[in-house]
Amino acid sequence: MPEAKEFTSEVKPTWCPGCGNYGMAEALRRALAEMGWEKRAFAMVWGIGCHGNGADFYDVQGIHALHGRSLPAASALRLTRPDLDVIVEMGDGDGYGLGMGHFVHTLRRNPSLTILAHNNQVYGLTAGQASPTTDHLSPSVSTPDGVLEEPVNPIGLALAEGATFVARGFAGDIPHLTRLYVDALSHDGLSLVDVFQPCVTWNHHNTFQWFRDRVYRLDETDWNESDRVRAFELSLTTFHDLTCAPETCRVPIGVYYRSSGVPTYEAGVRASANPGWERARQPRDISAILRSLA
Ligand code: SF4
């Protein structure tokens, strides 16, 4: 069984010192070791962004996909290589901006993918523009007077679209994040872990200390992980904004919701008596169509 350090490549990370990506990477390596996964038993897929540079920093097999396109690549991999577990890493701009359509449609299919979202609430790699999850009224290099839109709510969206495992983590609490990852990797169906991952270079509002003053753990409350309606309510009422004070603005981390026994997309495809790719293999006579166009 590989140890956590064996998932580290020889390439020195180029992430800024203190970036939340380090905490996420360490938690994932520990979780993989705890799962006992051999390197050839799984694959990772990355989108584009600072998180995507992680493709060079892990010693694993996988695909570094196009911007916002990690989910279709991962879904295709899952369908064509059912022997592999598939982990997707995407950013908030990457997955909730350019890839938003893919995100919503992947959620409703329930493929067996583990999605780890690096949510730093800013476009870090391209120098600090506002992202889909930037707090309302936050100034950024692209919005010097503040963002006018309300941020995307990935937890609420995932719950609304039927995701079967929805969690939120914080890169500053590696042991807790490792536990969330192990739970997500063990889940049969789609699992989303949206992780607040402070960008120390461009987001000077949502810092590690800002989160430390506000996060609390759901597993230390009377939380019921099978109550989807309550989870949805929580996702709506715990949105933070630029001005929220620590005593009134709390940020829950942990498993919001999980359900088991929901059929996966790949199981449905395999059970189909006449799958699309089988139909596509059959020779077809299209001469009548061509004549009609002449
Ligand atoms: Fe991390 Fe931000 Fe630096 Fe990117 S720009 S590596 S997200 S601190």
Boltz pocket constraint, residues with backbone or C-beta under 6 A from the ligand:
constraints:
  - pocket:
      binder: B
      contacts: [[A, 14], [A, 15], [A, 16], [A, 17], [A, 18], [A, 19], [A, 20], [A, 21], [A, 50], [A, 120], [A, 124], [A, 125], [A, 197], [A, 198], [A, 199], [A, 200], [A, 201], [A, 202]]
      max_distance: 6.0
